[in-house]
Amino acid sequence: MKLLSATSIDFNFNPYQILPYAFGISTVSIPYSQIIDNLKNKQKLQALLELR
């Protein structure tokens, strides 16, 4: 599952996808500041963030 927050893109993973079941659901957050230069459509992302 992918989630957009005001500052990052968050990826949620089910148990066993990354860590053992005992750890539960894992979330990895990537701040926009780290990926914005690699995006093809920066304007679309910026417009989306302005709507929030």
PDB file of N, H, CA, C and O in Angstrom:
ATOM      1  N   MET A   1       0.843  -1.164   0.000  1.00  0.00           N
ATOM      2  CA  MET A   1       0.000   0.000   0.000  1.00  0.00           C
ATOM      3  C   MET A   1       0.899   1.241   0.000  1.00  0.00           C
ATOM      4  O   MET A   1       1.912   1.281   0.698  1.00  0.00           O
ATOM      5  N   LYS A   2       0.527   2.226  -0.770  1.00  0.00           N
ATOM      6  H   LYS A   2      -0.296   2.194  -1.336  1.00  0.00           H
ATOM      7  CA  LYS A   2       1.300   3.459  -0.854  1.00  0.00           C
ATOM      8  C   LYS A   2       0.474   4.601  -0.280  1.00  0.00           C
ATOM      9  O   LYS A   2      -0.722   4.711  -0.552  1.00  0.00           O
ATOM     10  N   LEU A   3       1.108   5.438   0.503  1.00  0.00           N
ATOM     11  H   LEU A   3       2.080   5.348   0.723  1.00  0.00           H
ATOM     12  CA  LEU A   3       0.420   6.576   1.090  1.00  0.00           C
ATOM     13  C   LEU A   3       1.215   7.845   0.849  1.00  0.00           C
ATOM     14  O   LEU A   3       2.437   7.856   0.994  1.00  0.00           O
ATOM     15  N   LEU A   4       0.533   8.901   0.487  1.00  0.00           N
ATOM     16  H   LEU A   4      -0.460   8.892   0.369  1.00  0.00           H
ATOM     17  CA  LEU A   4       1.177  10.193   0.328  1.00  0.00           C
ATOM     18  C   LEU A   4       0.891  11.033   1.556  1.00  0.00           C
ATOM     19  O   LEU A   4      -0.267  11.228   1.926  1.00  0.00           O
ATOM     20  N   SER A   5       1.925  11.523   2.177  1.00  0.00           N
ATOM     21  H   SER A   5       2.865  11.365   1.876  1.00  0.00           H
ATOM     22  CA  SER A   5       1.752  12.450   3.284  1.00  0.00           C
ATOM     23  C   SER A   5       2.241  13.817   2.829  1.00  0.00           C
ATOM     24  O   SER A   5       2.630  13.988   1.674  1.00  0.00           O
ATOM     25  N   ALA A   6       2.223  14.765   3.709  1.00  0.00           N
ATOM     26  H   ALA A   6       1.907  14.627   4.648  1.00  0.00           H
ATOM     27  CA  ALA A   6       2.653  16.117   3.350  1.00  0.00           C
ATOM     28  C   ALA A   6       4.149  16.200   3.097  1.00  0.00           C
ATOM     29  O   ALA A   6       4.610  17.103   2.399  1.00  0.00           O
ATOM     30  N   THR A   7       4.917  15.262   3.658  1.00  0.00           N
ATOM     31  H   THR A   7       4.543  14.528   4.225  1.00  0.00           H
ATOM     32  CA  THR A   7       6.375  15.344   3.543  1.00  0.00           C
ATOM     33  C   THR A   7       7.028  14.127   2.912  1.00  0.00           C
ATOM     34  O   THR A   7       8.218  14.162   2.600  1.00  0.00           O
ATOM     35  N   SER A   8       6.266  13.036   2.714  1.00  0.00           N
ATOM     36  H   SER A   8       5.299  13.007   2.967  1.00  0.00           H
ATOM     37  CA  SER A   8       6.909  11.819   2.217  1.00  0.00           C
ATOM     38  C   SER A   8       5.916  10.895   1.523  1.00  0.00           C
ATOM     39  O   SER A   8       4.701  11.079   1.583  1.00  0.00           O
ATOM     40  N   ILE A   9       6.488   9.898   0.865  1.00  0.00           N
ATOM     41  H   ILE A   9       7.476   9.749   0.816  1.00  0.00           H
ATOM     42  CA  ILE A   9       5.714   8.776   0.348  1.00  0.00           C
ATOM     43  C   ILE A   9       5.984   7.620   1.297  1.00  0.00           C
ATOM     44  O   ILE A   9       7.136   7.291   1.577  1.00  0.00           O
ATOM     45  N   ASP A  10       4.914   7.007   1.791  1.00  0.00           N
ATOM     46  H   ASP A  10       3.978   7.275   1.563  1.00  0.00           H
ATOM     47  CA  ASP A  10       5.042   5.909   2.750  1.00  0.00           C
ATOM     48  C   ASP A  10       4.614   4.602   2.098  1.00  0.00           C
ATOM     49  O   ASP A  10       3.581   4.539   1.432  1.00  0.00           O
ATOM     50  N   PHE A  11       5.405   3.576   2.293  1.00  0.00           N
ATOM     51  H   PHE A  11       6.244   3.628   2.835  1.00  0.00           H
ATOM     52  CA  PHE A  11       5.104   2.245   1.787  1.00  0.00           C
ATOM     53  C   PHE A  11       4.882   1.327   2.976  1.00  0.00           C
ATOM     54  O   PHE A  11       5.752   1.206   3.839  1.00  0.00           O
ATOM     55  N   ASN A  12       3.715   0.674   3.029  1.00  0.00           N
ATOM     56  H   ASN A  12       3.008   0.773   2.328  1.00  0.00           H
ATOM     57  CA  ASN A  12       3.415  -0.281   4.092  1.00  0.00           C
ATOM     58  C   ASN A  12       3.569  -1.689   3.543  1.00  0.00           C
ATOM     59  O   ASN A  12       3.127  -1.986   2.433  1.00  0.00           O
ATOM     60  N   PHE A  13       4.196  -2.547   4.324  1.00  0.00           N
ATOM     61  H   PHE A  13       4.555  -2.305   5.225  1.00  0.00           H
ATOM     62  CA  PHE A  13       4.422  -3.929   3.926  1.00  0.00           C
ATOM     63  C   PHE A  13       3.794  -4.863   4.953  1.00  0.00           C
ATOM     64  O   PHE A  13       3.873  -4.624   6.158  1.00  0.00           O
ATOM     65  N   ASN A  14       3.181  -5.912   4.468  1.00  0.00           N
ATOM     66  H   ASN A  14       3.118  -6.106   3.489  1.00  0.00           H
ATOM     67  CA  ASN A  14       2.590  -6.912   5.357  1.00  0.00           C
ATOM     68  C   ASN A  14       3.675  -7.687   6.095  1.00  0.00           C
ATOM     69  O   ASN A  14       4.829  -7.717   5.666  1.00  0.00           O
ATOM     70  N   PRO A  15       3.293  -8.320   7.217  1.00  0.00           N
ATOM     71  CA  PRO A  15       4.266  -9.181   7.914  1.00  0.00           C
ATOM     72  C   PRO A  15       4.848 -10.207   6.944  1.00  0.00           C
ATOM     73  O   PRO A  15       4.161 -10.665   6.031  1.00  0.00           O
ATOM     74  N   TYR A  16       6.071 -10.552   7.137  1.00  0.00           N
ATOM     75  H   TYR A  16       6.629 -10.180   7.878  1.00  0.00           H
ATOM     76  CA  TYR A  16       6.848 -11.499   6.323  1.00  0.00           C
ATOM     77  C   TYR A  16       7.387 -10.904   5.031  1.00  0.00           C
ATOM     78  O   TYR A  16       8.269 -11.511   4.422  1.00  0.00           O
ATOM     79  N   GLN A  17       6.908  -9.752   4.580  1.00  0.00           N
ATOM     80  H   GLN A  17       6.192  -9.259   5.074  1.00  0.00           H
ATOM     81  CA  GLN A  17       7.438  -9.195   3.335  1.00  0.00           C
ATOM     82  C   GLN A  17       8.839  -8.628   3.534  1.00  0.00           C
ATOM     83  O   GLN A  17       9.669  -8.708   2.629  1.00  0.00           O
ATOM     84  N   ILE A  18       9.111  -8.063   4.696  1.00  0.00           N
ATOM     85  H   ILE A  18       8.436  -7.999   5.431  1.00  0.00           H
ATOM     86  CA  ILE A  18      10.420  -7.478   4.961  1.00  0.00           C
ATOM     87  C   ILE A  18      11.024  -8.050   6.247  1.00  0.00           C
ATOM     88  O   ILE A  18      12.189  -8.446   6.285  1.00  0.00           O
ATOM     89  N   LEU A  19      10.213  -8.083   7.279  1.00  0.00           N
ATOM     90  H   LEU A  19       9.267  -7.762   7.248  1.00  0.00           H
ATOM     91  CA  LEU A  19      10.678  -8.526   8.599  1.00  0.00           C
ATOM     92  C   LEU A  19       9.877  -9.743   9.055  1.00  0.00           C
ATOM     93  O   LEU A  19       8.864 -10.080   8.442  1.00  0.00           O
ATOM     94  N   PRO A  20      10.319 -10.401  10.117  1.00  0.00           N
ATOM     95  CA  PRO A  20       9.543 -11.523  10.651  1.00  0.00           C
ATOM     96  C   PRO A  20       8.148 -11.079  11.101  1.00  0.00           C
ATOM     97  O   PRO A  20       7.916  -9.901  11.372  1.00  0.00           O
ATOM     98  N   TYR A  21       7.231 -12.036  11.175  1.00  0.00           N
ATOM     99  H   TYR A  21       7.420 -12.993  10.955  1.00  0.00           H
ATOM    100  CA  TYR A  21       5.842 -11.772  11.540  1.00  0.00           C
ATOM    101  C   TYR A  21       5.717 -11.034  12.872  1.00  0.00           C
ATOM    102  O   TYR A  21       4.831 -10.194  13.033  1.00  0.00           O
ATOM    103  N   ALA A  22       6.581 -11.335  13.810  1.00  0.00           N
ATOM    104  H   ALA A  22       7.300 -12.018  13.679  1.00  0.00           H
ATOM    105  CA  ALA A  22       6.510 -10.738  15.148  1.00  0.00           C
ATOM    106  C   ALA A  22       6.658  -9.214  15.120  1.00  0.00           C
ATOM    107  O   ALA A  22       6.216  -8.540  16.050  1.00  0.00           O
ATOM    108  N   PHE A  23       7.263  -8.669  14.081  1.00  0.00           N
ATOM    109  H   PHE A  23       7.622  -9.217  13.325  1.00  0.00           H
ATOM    110  CA  PHE A  23       7.433  -7.222  13.974  1.00  0.00           C
ATOM    111  C   PHE A  23       6.174  -6.532  13.456  1.00  0.00           C
ATOM    112  O   PHE A  23       6.044  -5.315  13.588  1.00  0.00           O
ATOM    113  N   GLY A  24       5.247  -7.285  12.871  1.00  0.00           N
ATOM    114  H   GLY A  24       5.353  -8.273  12.763  1.00  0.00           H
ATOM    115  CA  GLY A  24       4.009  -6.707  12.368  1.00  0.00           C
ATOM    116  C   GLY A  24       4.198  -5.992  11.045  1.00  0.00           C
ATOM    117  O   GLY A  24       5.122  -6.290  10.287  1.00  0.00           O
ATOM    118  N   ILE A  25       3.308  -5.043  10.777  1.00  0.00           N
ATOM    119  H   ILE A  25       2.558  -4.801  11.392  1.00  0.00           H
ATOM    120  CA  ILE A  25       3.359  -4.287   9.521  1.00  0.00           C
ATOM    121  C   ILE A  25       4.559  -3.340   9.545  1.00  0.00           C
ATOM    122  O   ILE A  25       4.783  -2.637  10.530  1.00  0.00           O
ATOM    123  N   SER A  26       5.316  -3.328   8.469  1.00  0.00           N
ATOM    124  H   SER A  26       5.134  -3.899   7.668  1.00  0.00           H
ATOM    125  CA  SER A  26       6.489  -2.457   8.354  1.00  0.00           C
ATOM    126  C   SER A  26       6.144  -1.278   7.453  1.00  0.00           C
ATOM    127  O   SER A  26       5.446  -1.433   6.451  1.00  0.00           O
ATOM    128  N   THR A  27       6.641  -0.094   7.821  1.00  0.00           N
ATOM    129  H   THR A  27       7.208   0.031   8.635  1.00  0.00           H
ATOM    130  CA  THR A  27       6.436   1.106   7.022  1.00  0.00           C
ATOM    131  C   THR A  27       7.783   1.724   6.685  1.00  0.00           C
ATOM    132  O   THR A  27       8.638   1.903   7.552  1.00  0.00           O
ATOM    133  N   VAL A  28       7.952   2.042   5.420  1.00  0.00           N
ATOM    134  H   VAL A  28       7.257   1.896   4.716  1.00  0.00           H
ATOM    135  CA  VAL A  28       9.156   2.725   4.960  1.00  0.00           C
ATOM    136  C   VAL A  28       8.711   4.083   4.411  1.00  0.00           C
ATOM    137  O   VAL A  28       7.831   4.156   3.553  1.00  0.00           O
ATOM    138  N   SER A  29       9.325   5.148   4.912  1.00  0.00           N
ATOM    139  H   SER A  29      10.040   5.089   5.609  1.00  0.00           H
ATOM    140  CA  SER A  29       8.998   6.504   4.467  1.00  0.00           C
ATOM    141  C   SER A  29      10.166   7.091   3.686  1.00  0.00           C
ATOM    142  O   SER A  29      11.315   7.034   4.126  1.00  0.00           O
ATOM    143  N   ILE A  30       9.857   7.655   2.521  1.00  0.00           N
ATOM    144  H   ILE A  30       8.924   7.700   2.164  1.00  0.00           H
ATOM    145  CA  ILE A  30      10.882   8.308   1.711  1.00  0.00           C
ATOM    146  C   ILE A  30      10.495   9.779   1.587  1.00  0.00           C
ATOM    147  O   ILE A  30       9.486  10.100   0.959  1.00  0.00           O
ATOM    148  N   PRO A  31      11.283  10.671   2.175  1.00  0.00           N
ATOM    149  CA  PRO A  31      10.964  12.103   2.093  1.00  0.00           C
ATOM    150  C   PRO A  31      11.041  12.600   0.650  1.00  0.00           C
ATOM    151  O   PRO A  31      11.899  12.173  -0.123  1.00  0.00           O
ATOM    152  N   TYR A  32      10.137  13.501   0.304  1.00  0.00           N
ATOM    153  H   TYR A  32       9.439  13.848   0.932  1.00  0.00           H
ATOM    154  CA  TYR A  32      10.127  14.073  -1.044  1.00  0.00           C
ATOM    155  C   TYR A  32      11.450  14.760  -1.354  1.00  0.00           C
ATOM    156  O   TYR A  32      11.898  14.762  -2.500  1.00  0.00           O
ATOM    157  N   SER A  33      12.070  15.340  -0.343  1.00  0.00           N
ATOM    158  H   SER A  33      11.706  15.338   0.588  1.00  0.00           H
ATOM    159  CA  SER A  33      13.329  16.052  -0.568  1.00  0.00           C
ATOM    160  C   SER A  33      14.420  15.134  -1.107  1.00  0.00           C
ATOM    161  O   SER A  33      15.349  15.597  -1.769  1.00  0.00           O
ATOM    162  N   GLN A  34      14.312  13.828  -0.828  1.00  0.00           N
ATOM    163  H   GLN A  34      13.557  13.452  -0.290  1.00  0.00           H
ATOM    164  CA  GLN A  34      15.321  12.888  -1.307  1.00  0.00           C
ATOM    165  C   GLN A  34      15.037  12.378  -2.714  1.00  0.00           C
ATOM    166  O   GLN A  34      15.944  11.870  -3.373  1.00  0.00           O
ATOM    167  N   ILE A  35      13.804  12.501  -3.187  1.00  0.00           N
ATOM    168  H   ILE A  35      13.067  12.914  -2.651  1.00  0.00           H
ATOM    169  CA  ILE A  35      13.469  11.921  -4.487  1.00  0.00           C
ATOM    170  C   ILE A  35      13.029  12.937  -5.533  1.00  0.00           C
ATOM    171  O   ILE A  35      12.921  12.591  -6.710  1.00  0.00           O
ATOM    172  N   ILE A  36      12.774  14.173  -5.140  1.00  0.00           N
ATOM    173  H   ILE A  36      12.862  14.454  -4.184  1.00  0.00           H
ATOM    174  CA  ILE A  36      12.197  15.152  -6.061  1.00  0.00           C
ATOM    175  C   ILE A  36      13.047  15.357  -7.314  1.00  0.00           C
ATOM    176  O   ILE A  36      12.497  15.561  -8.396  1.00  0.00           O
ATOM    177  N   ASP A  37      14.357  15.308  -7.196  1.00  0.00           N
ATOM    178  H   ASP A  37      14.805  15.143  -6.317  1.00  0.00           H
ATOM    179  CA  ASP A  37      15.222  15.517  -8.359  1.00  0.00           C
ATOM    180  C   ASP A  37      15.159  14.366  -9.356  1.00  0.00           C
ATOM    181  O   ASP A  37      15.524  14.539 -10.519  1.00  0.00           O
ATOM    182  N   ASN A  38      14.706  13.206  -8.922  1.00  0.00           N
ATOM    183  H   ASN A  38      14.410  13.066  -7.977  1.00  0.00           H
ATOM    184  CA  ASN A  38      14.645  12.036  -9.794  1.00  0.00           C
ATOM    185  C   ASN A  38      13.277  11.842 -10.446  1.00  0.00           C
ATOM    186  O   ASN A  38      13.103  10.933 -11.256  1.00  0.00           O
ATOM    187  N   LEU A  39      12.317  12.677 -10.104  1.00  0.00           N
ATOM    188  H   LEU A  39      12.458  13.416  -9.445  1.00  0.00           H
ATOM    189  CA  LEU A  39      10.978  12.525 -10.653  1.00  0.00           C
ATOM    190  C   LEU A  39      10.855  13.175 -12.023  1.00  0.00           C
ATOM    191  O   LEU A  39      11.444  14.226 -12.274  1.00  0.00           O
ATOM    192  N   LYS A  40      10.096  12.552 -12.901  1.00  0.00           N
ATOM    193  H   LYS A  40       9.617  11.697 -12.697  1.00  0.00           H
ATOM    194  CA  LYS A  40       9.894  13.095 -14.242  1.00  0.00           C
ATOM    195  C   LYS A  40       8.912  14.259 -14.228  1.00  0.00           C
ATOM    196  O   LYS A  40       9.115  15.251 -14.928  1.00  0.00           O
ATOM    197  N   ASN A  41       7.853  14.146 -13.438  1.00  0.00           N
ATOM    198  H   ASN A  41       7.689  13.341 -12.869  1.00  0.00           H
ATOM    199  CA  ASN A  41       6.802  15.160 -13.412  1.00  0.00           C
ATOM    200  C   ASN A  41       6.775  15.871 -12.068  1.00  0.00           C
ATOM    201  O   ASN A  41       5.856  15.674 -11.273  1.00  0.00           O
ATOM    202  N   LYS A  42       7.766  16.682 -11.819  1.00  0.00           N
ATOM    203  H   LYS A  42       8.513  16.842 -12.464  1.00  0.00           H
ATOM    204  CA  LYS A  42       7.847  17.405 -10.547  1.00  0.00           C
ATOM    205  C   LYS A  42       6.640  18.314 -10.351  1.00  0.00           C
ATOM    206  O   LYS A  42       6.164  18.482  -9.228  1.00  0.00           O
ATOM    207  N   GLN A  43       6.145  18.898 -11.433  1.00  0.00           N
ATOM    208  H   GLN A  43       6.531  18.762 -12.345  1.00  0.00           H
ATOM    209  CA  GLN A  43       5.025  19.816 -11.329  1.00  0.00           C
ATOM    210  C   GLN A  43       3.779  19.109 -10.794  1.00  0.00           C
ATOM    211  O   GLN A  43       3.033  19.681 -10.000  1.00  0.00           O
ATOM    212  N   LYS A  44       3.554  17.873 -11.226  1.00  0.00           N
ATOM    213  H   LYS A  44       4.160  17.408 -11.872  1.00  0.00           H
ATOM    214  CA  LYS A  44       2.387  17.130 -10.752  1.00  0.00           C
ATOM    215  C   LYS A  44       2.474  16.876  -9.258  1.00  0.00           C
ATOM    216  O   LYS A  44       1.483  17.022  -8.544  1.00  0.00           O
ATOM    217  N   LEU A  45       3.651  16.497  -8.781  1.00  0.00           N
ATOM    218  H   LEU A  45       4.457  16.378  -9.361  1.00  0.00           H
ATOM    219  CA  LEU A  45       3.837  16.263  -7.353  1.00  0.00           C
ATOM    220  C   LEU A  45       3.657  17.560  -6.567  1.00  0.00           C
ATOM    221  O   LEU A  45       2.997  17.574  -5.527  1.00  0.00           O
ATOM    222  N   GLN A  46       4.228  18.621  -7.051  1.00  0.00           N
ATOM    223  H   GLN A  46       4.764  18.610  -7.895  1.00  0.00           H
ATOM    224  CA  GLN A  46       4.101  19.897  -6.355  1.00  0.00           C
ATOM    225  C   GLN A  46       2.647  20.354  -6.313  1.00  0.00           C
ATOM    226  O   GLN A  46       2.198  20.878  -5.294  1.00  0.00           O
ATOM    227  N   ALA A  47       1.916  20.169  -7.387  1.00  0.00           N
ATOM    228  H   ALA A  47       2.281  19.743  -8.215  1.00  0.00           H
ATOM    229  CA  ALA A  47       0.495  20.535  -7.418  1.00  0.00           C
ATOM    230  C   ALA A  47      -0.302  19.686  -6.438  1.00  0.00           C
ATOM    231  O   ALA A  47      -1.192  20.191  -5.754  1.00  0.00           O
ATOM    232  N   LEU A  48       0.015  18.408  -6.371  1.00  0.00           N
ATOM    233  H   LEU A  48       0.738  17.998  -6.927  1.00  0.00           H
ATOM    234  CA  LEU A  48      -0.673  17.514  -5.453  1.00  0.00           C
ATOM    235  C   LEU A  48      -0.417  17.928  -4.007  1.00  0.00           C
ATOM    236  O   LEU A  48      -1.336  17.917  -3.188  1.00  0.00           O
ATOM    237  N   LEU A  49       0.802  18.286  -3.695  1.00  0.00           N
ATOM    238  H   LEU A  49       1.548  18.295  -4.360  1.00  0.00           H
ATOM    239  CA  LEU A  49       1.139  18.700  -2.338  1.00  0.00           C
ATOM    240  C   LEU A  49       0.477  20.018  -1.965  1.00  0.00           C
ATOM    241  O   LEU A  49       0.154  20.236  -0.797  1.00  0.00           O
ATOM    242  N   GLU A  50       0.275  20.885  -2.923  1.00  0.00           N
ATOM    243  H   GLU A  50       0.538  20.707  -3.871  1.00  0.00           H
ATOM    244  CA  GLU A  50      -0.371  22.168  -2.651  1.00  0.00           C
ATOM    245  C   GLU A  50      -1.853  21.980  -2.339  1.00  0.00           C
ATOM    246  O   GLU A  50      -2.443  22.822  -1.662  1.00  0.00           O
ATOM    247  N   LEU A  51      -2.465  20.910  -2.808  1.00  0.00           N
ATOM    248  H   LEU A  51      -1.986  20.225  -3.358  1.00  0.00           H
ATOM    249  CA  LEU A  51      -3.875  20.644  -2.548  1.00  0.00           C
ATOM    250  C   LEU A  51      -4.125  20.208  -1.107  1.00  0.00           C
ATOM    251  O   LEU A  51      -5.246  20.324  -0.612  1.00  0.00           O
ATOM    252  N   ARG A  52      -3.117  19.721  -0.447  1.00  0.00           N
ATOM    253  H   ARG A  52      -2.207  19.627  -0.849  1.00  0.00           H
ATOM    254  CA  ARG A  52      -3.268  19.219   0.939  1.00  0.00           C
ATOM    255  C   ARG A  52      -3.284  20.328   1.940  1.00  0.00           C
ATOM    256  O   ARG A  52      -3.403  20.076   3.139  1.00  0.00           O
TER     257      ARG A  52
END
